[in-house]
Amino acid sequence: MDIQEDLKVKSLAKAMRILECFSVDEPELGISRIAEMLELNKSNVHNIVTTLMQMGYIEQKESGKYCLGLKMLQYSFIVNEHLGYPRAVYDVLQDISWRCGEIVYFGIPYRDMVLYLYVIHPRARLSVMPYREILGETAPLYCTGIGKAMLSAFSEEEWPDRITKERKPYTPQTVTDYDQIITDLQTCKERGYAIDDGGREPGLRCVGVPVYNSHGKLIAGTSISGPMANFTEKKIQEFAGILQDAAFRMRERLY
């Protein structure tokens, strides 16, 4: 990760890059690891991390490693409330999940990633399956049902910038070839929904559709996800119809 040369306040940029180092895959990091990731001097990293820790943005664990501080949650709450999505879409997402009996996701496009905001678990399985929050998690657009649905809604001129240059094969079914991805997106655009056949998580199939606001602007995507055995061709078409109806209901509420 190189600090861009045209940034006005280089020290602030370094601090923000340090915060960006933390992820779901690496929630705890040591000074050496951060310095390695950013190609910075360890003493410089230590000074910045200490300052961020004093301000509550970073916390130090008993292991000596660092993690993002609870203060960061304040900002995620503020952003989520400002977007206004909970009041506009949450009950619709619940209705989808409870009708289909599968997990439903809602996310927004963020550069070449999908930024997940909500996950709804089917009511019948709430007591038997682990529940986890998903707010803030990301995944590449090119290999998820919800991501491909949003990608297909962008103009084809935008696709090269929205498809990551380095495409990781998360599973044996992940399509990483650029031309194949483009062909799939063209199919998604024509039929109005996207399908992920275990490209991100093995054994899971996903159907996704784009979500527009009342002015016709793409703002999000929503998807139904579950075991492949549950997603027959007939079910996929049924789920796609349910999602498209739900997206229309959301559109009327989103400005």
Legacy VTK file of the C-alpha trace (Angstrom):
# vtk DataFile Version 3.0
C-alpha trace
ASCII
DATASET POLYDATA
POINTS 255 float
0.000 0.000 0.000
1.767 3.140 -1.167
0.881 6.520 0.241
-0.258 8.643 -2.667
2.147 11.446 -3.491
-0.570 14.056 -4.046
-2.120 13.767 -0.591
-1.973 17.110 1.212
-1.371 15.938 4.788
0.973 12.961 4.584
0.970 12.224 8.327
-2.826 12.068 8.386
-2.776 9.804 5.348
-0.387 7.430 7.130
-2.698 7.310 10.155
-5.699 6.477 7.970
-3.727 3.803 6.112
-2.885 2.199 9.449
-6.580 2.005 10.323
-7.241 0.450 6.910
-4.773 -2.358 7.652
-7.208 -3.996 10.076
-9.652 -6.416 8.481
-11.873 -9.390 9.203
-8.990 -11.652 8.172
-6.478 -9.776 10.338
-8.354 -8.024 13.178
-5.250 -7.892 15.394
-1.888 -6.605 14.213
1.503 -5.898 15.690
3.715 -2.921 14.896
6.053 -5.004 12.733
3.188 -6.387 10.668
1.697 -2.921 10.071
5.106 -1.530 9.142
5.556 -4.407 6.694
2.128 -3.898 5.117
2.676 -0.175 4.587
6.437 -0.270 4.006
6.970 2.254 6.793
9.518 2.622 9.576
8.472 0.752 12.738
9.148 3.735 15.004
6.942 5.915 12.794
4.154 3.326 12.929
4.509 3.000 16.700
4.146 6.765 17.204
1.025 6.945 15.073
-0.518 3.838 16.674
0.151 5.252 20.145
-1.606 8.485 19.213
-4.588 6.623 17.763
-4.733 4.500 20.906
-4.747 7.580 23.139
-7.705 8.903 21.136
-9.627 5.622 21.392
-9.473 4.570 17.735
-7.118 1.671 18.470
-6.855 -0.606 21.502
-4.016 -2.849 22.660
-4.721 -6.468 23.543
-3.035 -8.493 26.283
-1.002 -10.180 23.566
0.599 -6.836 22.775
-1.089 -6.638 19.395
-3.513 -3.881 18.429
-7.103 -3.837 17.186
-9.645 -1.204 16.211
-11.190 0.513 19.234
-14.850 0.614 20.187
-14.941 4.289 19.267
-15.066 3.189 15.628
-18.531 1.729 16.264
-19.888 5.214 16.905
-19.087 6.212 13.362
-20.550 3.080 11.786
-23.804 3.804 13.631
-23.815 7.430 12.466
-23.186 6.457 8.829
-25.835 3.730 8.930
-28.441 6.081 10.355
-27.543 8.823 7.896
-28.056 6.470 4.951
-31.591 5.891 6.194
-31.708 2.301 4.959
-32.903 0.588 8.169
-36.301 2.270 8.046
-36.626 1.841 4.289
-35.550 -1.749 3.699
-35.259 -3.805 6.879
-38.854 -5.020 7.049
-38.750 -5.884 3.337
-35.594 -7.938 3.862
-37.244 -9.776 6.747
-40.232 -10.571 4.564
-37.952 -12.020 1.856
-36.082 -14.237 4.317
-39.177 -15.511 6.080
-40.914 -16.286 2.780
-37.914 -18.098 1.277
-36.510 -19.697 4.425
-32.988 -18.622 3.418
-30.452 -15.973 4.423
-30.903 -12.527 2.848
-28.155 -9.940 2.383
-28.258 -6.213 1.652
-25.178 -4.275 0.608
-23.985 -1.211 -1.267
-21.264 -0.777 -3.915
-17.979 0.570 -2.582
-15.387 0.957 -5.352
-14.727 -2.643 -6.519
-16.293 -4.200 -3.421
-19.710 -4.866 -1.958
-20.029 -3.322 1.504
-22.521 -5.394 3.479
-24.961 -3.595 5.734
-27.529 -6.196 6.811
-28.042 -9.931 6.999
-31.430 -11.444 7.807
-31.683 -15.049 8.979
-34.854 -17.085 8.366
-37.181 -17.056 11.339
-37.516 -20.859 11.470
-33.753 -21.283 11.926
-32.900 -18.453 14.299
-32.621 -20.844 17.241
-30.469 -23.445 15.491
-27.941 -21.467 13.465
-25.229 -19.072 14.661
-26.196 -15.451 14.153
-23.581 -12.902 13.220
-23.691 -9.244 12.305
-22.297 -8.315 8.920
-22.254 -4.503 8.976
-18.987 -3.313 7.455
-17.818 -6.590 5.921
-16.698 -6.431 2.295
-16.250 -8.831 -0.621
-15.237 -8.362 -4.254
-18.071 -7.533 -6.611
-16.939 -10.056 -9.242
-17.512 -13.230 -7.203
-20.696 -12.667 -5.175
-24.325 -12.800 -6.255
-25.118 -9.420 -4.765
-21.912 -7.964 -6.176
-22.502 -9.244 -9.709
-26.069 -7.947 -9.591
-24.802 -4.455 -8.798
-21.964 -4.708 -11.328
-24.421 -5.626 -14.076
-26.421 -2.480 -13.307
-23.445 -0.201 -13.930
-22.623 0.864 -17.466
-20.254 -1.504 -19.244
-17.706 1.328 -19.402
-17.462 1.197 -15.597
-16.858 -2.539 -15.358
-13.052 -2.443 -15.741
-12.761 -0.074 -12.763
-15.212 -2.101 -10.668
-13.551 -5.481 -11.230
-10.463 -5.995 -9.077
-7.225 -6.318 -11.028
-6.065 -9.220 -8.829
-8.899 -11.745 -8.647
-8.582 -14.343 -5.913
-9.981 -17.856 -6.473
-11.866 -18.228 -3.181
-13.174 -21.661 -4.199
-12.637 -24.025 -7.149
-15.809 -22.487 -8.650
-14.594 -18.865 -8.505
-14.468 -17.356 -11.983
-11.367 -15.169 -12.242
-10.962 -14.918 -16.017
-11.858 -11.356 -17.033
-13.594 -12.289 -20.284
-15.731 -14.918 -18.551
-16.718 -12.392 -15.884
-17.776 -9.908 -18.571
-19.836 -12.569 -20.367
-21.564 -13.471 -17.093
-22.318 -9.815 -16.355
-23.885 -9.370 -19.783
-26.121 -12.363 -19.049
-27.032 -10.917 -15.644
-27.924 -7.584 -17.243
-30.196 -9.273 -19.805
-32.138 -11.442 -17.362
-32.243 -8.913 -14.480
-30.588 -10.988 -11.769
-27.249 -12.609 -10.932
-26.352 -16.119 -9.785
-23.312 -17.116 -7.731
-22.555 -20.847 -7.837
-20.183 -21.220 -4.901
-17.797 -18.573 -6.172
-17.299 -16.991 -2.775
-18.309 -19.715 -0.293
-18.099 -23.437 -1.169
-21.416 -25.252 -1.327
-23.511 -22.067 -1.323
-25.602 -20.631 -4.130
-26.816 -17.072 -4.260
-29.332 -15.074 -6.302
-28.987 -11.286 -6.336
-30.679 -8.232 -7.842
-29.760 -4.547 -7.974
-31.703 -2.007 -5.922
-32.451 1.474 -7.305
-33.833 4.574 -5.632
-36.966 6.418 -6.770
-34.865 8.449 -9.232
-33.597 5.315 -10.960
-30.087 5.465 -9.512
-28.364 2.251 -8.437
-27.728 2.418 -4.704
-27.554 -1.158 -3.425
-28.130 -4.836 -4.007
-29.933 -7.625 -2.194
-29.583 -11.386 -2.408
-30.841 -14.733 -1.161
-28.191 -17.275 -0.192
-28.259 -20.899 0.902
-27.135 -24.502 0.267
-26.912 -25.445 -3.414
-29.369 -28.295 -2.916
-32.070 -25.752 -2.040
-31.492 -23.710 -5.196
-32.972 -25.713 -8.048
-33.568 -23.935 -11.364
-37.228 -23.536 -10.427
-36.315 -22.106 -7.019
-33.776 -19.724 -8.523
-36.441 -18.227 -10.778
-38.881 -18.048 -7.860
-36.303 -16.337 -5.628
-35.345 -13.926 -8.412
-38.987 -12.901 -8.767
-39.347 -12.367 -5.026
-36.176 -10.248 -4.974
-37.274 -8.152 -7.935
-40.651 -7.457 -6.307
-38.855 -6.532 -3.072
-36.432 -4.233 -4.916
-39.429 -2.427 -6.419
-40.936 -1.957 -2.948
-37.632 -0.575 -1.669
-37.362 1.754 -4.656
-40.597 3.481 -3.680
-39.124 4.280 -0.250
-35.613 5.333 -1.272
-35.000 8.901 -2.442
LINES 1 256
255 0 1 2 3 4 5 6 7 8 9 10 11 12 13 14 15 16 17 18 19 20 21 22 23 24 25 26 27 28 29 30 31 32 33 34 35 36 37 38 39 40 41 42 43 44 45 46 47 48 49 50 51 52 53 54 55 56 57 58 59 60 61 62 63 64 65 66 67 68 69 70 71 72 73 74 75 76 77 78 79 80 81 82 83 84 85 86 87 88 89 90 91 92 93 94 95 96 97 98 99 100 101 102 103 104 105 106 107 108 109 110 111 112 113 114 115 116 117 118 119 120 121 122 123 124 125 126 127 128 129 130 131 132 133 134 135 136 137 138 139 140 141 142 143 144 145 146 147 148 149 150 151 152 153 154 155 156 157 158 159 160 161 162 163 164 165 166 167 168 169 170 171 172 173 174 175 176 177 178 179 180 181 182 183 184 185 186 187 188 189 190 191 192 193 194 195 196 197 198 199 200 201 202 203 204 205 206 207 208 209 210 211 212 213 214 215 216 217 218 219 220 221 222 223 224 225 226 227 228 229 230 231 232 233 234 235 236 237 238 239 240 241 242 243 244 245 246 247 248 249 250 251 252 253 254
